[in-house]
């Protein structure tokens, strides 16, 4: 779960064959996934040319 430009979003990062953006299942190769990987709660990341566009709120590892 993260804030993107101030809006809360939750998604799951999955393999290319499991991706379904309508269900918030995003491929690991998608730009947003690459921006999120390795971050932890409280971390910020740049995205789409904006500094600190992403703020990580929580991370859950499933599986």
C-alpha angles and dihedrals in degrees: 000000000000145000115249111191088337097311120113115236133175123197142157122232110223142162121287092257093053098048117126112160092191087064094042091253105139126187117248087235095058116109093242091052092050089050092051102043115107095015124124134201110296094026122124128208138188117242136177092000095307123117115236091358090148128056117183113226101174142349128207124187112207125190 
